[in-house]
Amino acid sequence: MSNDIKKDHSIGEGTGAAAGAITGAAIGSAAGPAGSLVGAAVGAIAGAKVGGTVAEAVNPTEYNDHFRENYRTAPYYRSDRDWNDYSPAYQYGYDGYRSHAGRKFEDIESDLERGWDKTRANSRLAWGEARDAVRDGWHYIERRVPGDADGDGR
């Protein structure tokens, strides 16, 4: 296993663990402070597994290369935009899936929309323009991760 793959796997597990801990703590808070601690611990373990699964299923370099080579043929592509506009949207799809693995894109789309302005970097795409690229990135991963929640193959 190369160092880059090990690094991608570790980053995936770390990101998944953090997202899982936050979600688990929120769910566990219904049972009080002790529930928050237990929920955070269980969520971190589950999140690390999901993050590691994404990192194993989708190499971030291959993911990026795939979209860099194909974004101009996507139905939502606009010729007055370039890779620097679309790249943050694809990255957001990748990161969003890792943070919300097991959920359908449509179920968390409003959350993604609210976060787009903070995430878009120098992209000139408004959410309405970026949405389909984010969804493409999401579904690219979803098709490769076992147990895909959507199963729609888009």
C-alpha positions in Angstrom: 0.0 0.0 0.0 1.5 3.3 -1.0 1.9 6.2 1.4 -0.7 8.3 -0.5 -3.3 5.5 -0.2 -2.5 5.1 3.5 -2.8 8.9 4.0 -6.1 9.0 2.1 -7.4 6.1 4.2 -6.3 7.8 7.5 -7.9 11.1 6.4 -11.1 9.4 5.5 -11.2 7.6 8.9 -10.5 10.9 10.7 -13.1 12.9 8.9 -15.6 10.1 9.4 -14.8 9.8 13.1 -15.3 13.5 13.6 -18.6 13.6 11.8 -19.8 10.4 13.5 -18.9 11.8 17.0 -20.8 15.0 16.4 -23.9 13.1 15.1 -23.7 10.5 17.9 -23.4 13.2 20.6 -26.4 15.0 19.2 -28.5 11.8 19.1 -27.3 10.7 22.5 -28.1 14.1 24.1 -31.7 13.0 24.4 -30.6 10.7 27.2 -28.6 13.5 29.0 -24.9 14.1 29.4 -24.0 10.4 29.7 -26.0 9.7 26.5 -24.0 12.4 24.7 -20.7 10.8 25.7 -21.8 7.3 24.7 -23.3 8.6 21.5 -20.1 10.5 20.6 -18.0 7.4 21.2 -20.3 5.1 19.2 -20.6 7.7 16.5 -16.9 8.2 16.2 -16.3 4.5 15.7 -19.0 4.2 13.1 -17.9 7.4 11.4 -14.3 6.2 11.2 -15.5 3.0 9.5 -17.6 5.0 7.0 -14.8 7.4 6.3 -12.3 4.5 5.8 -14.8 2.8 3.5 -15.1 5.9 1.3 -11.3 6.3 1.2 -10.9 2.6 0.2 -13.7 2.7 -2.4 -12.7 6.0 -4.0 -9.2 7.2 -4.4 -9.4 11.0 -4.2 -6.8 11.5 -6.9 -8.8 9.3 -9.3 -12.0 11.0 -8.3 -10.5 14.4 -9.1 -9.0 13.2 -12.4 -12.3 11.6 -13.5 -14.2 14.9 -13.1 -11.3 17.1 -14.5 -11.4 14.9 -17.7 -15.2 14.8 -18.0 -16.7 18.0 -16.6 -17.0 19.7 -20.0 -19.3 16.9 -21.3 -21.7 17.0 -18.3 -25.2 18.3 -19.2 -24.9 21.1 -16.7 -21.5 22.4 -18.0 -21.5 26.1 -19.1 -18.8 27.1 -21.5 -18.3 30.4 -19.7 -17.1 28.5 -16.6 -13.9 26.5 -16.2 -12.3 23.8 -14.0 -11.7 26.3 -11.2 -15.4 26.8 -11.0 -16.4 23.2 -11.0 -13.7 21.7 -9.0 -15.0 23.0 -5.6 -18.4 21.6 -6.4 -17.0 18.1 -7.0 -14.9 18.3 -3.9 -18.0 19.4 -2.0 -19.8 16.3 -3.3 -16.9 14.1 -2.1 -16.7 15.7 1.3 -20.5 15.9 1.7 -20.9 12.2 1.0 -18.2 11.3 3.6 -19.9 13.5 6.2 -23.4 12.1 5.4 -22.7 8.6 4.2 -25.7 6.4 4.2 -28.1 9.2 3.5 -29.7 10.2 0.2 -28.4 13.4 -1.5 -32.0 14.7 -1.7 -32.4 14.3 2.1 -29.5 16.6 2.9 -29.5 18.8 -0.2 -30.8 21.8 1.8 -27.9 21.5 4.3 -25.5 21.3 1.4 -27.0 24.4 -0.2 -26.6 26.4 3.1 -23.0 25.4 3.3 -22.1 26.1 -0.4 -21.1 29.7 0.0 -18.6 28.8 2.8 -17.2 26.0 0.7 -17.1 27.3 -2.8 -13.7 29.0 -2.6 -13.2 31.0 -5.8 -15.9 29.2 -7.7 -18.2 31.5 -9.6 -21.0 29.0 -9.5 -24.0 29.9 -7.4 -25.7 26.9 -5.7 -28.2 26.5 -8.6 -25.3 26.1 -11.0 -23.1 23.9 -8.6 -25.9 21.6 -7.4 -25.7 19.1 -10.3 -21.9 18.9 -10.1 -22.1 18.3 -6.3 -24.7 15.7 -6.9 -22.6 14.0 -9.6 -19.7 13.9 -7.1 -22.0 12.4 -4.5 -23.4 9.7 -6.7 -19.9 8.8 -8.1 -18.9 7.8 -4.6 -22.3 6.3 -3.8 -22.0 3.9 -6.7 -18.7 2.6 -5.4 -19.4 2.3 -1.7 -21.1 -1.0 -0.6 -24.5 -0.5 1.0 -25.4 2.6 -1.1 -28.5 4.3 0.5 -29.9 5.5 -2.8 -29.4 2.5 -5.1 -30.5 4.6 -8.0 -27.2 4.4 -9.8 -27.2 8.0 -11.0 
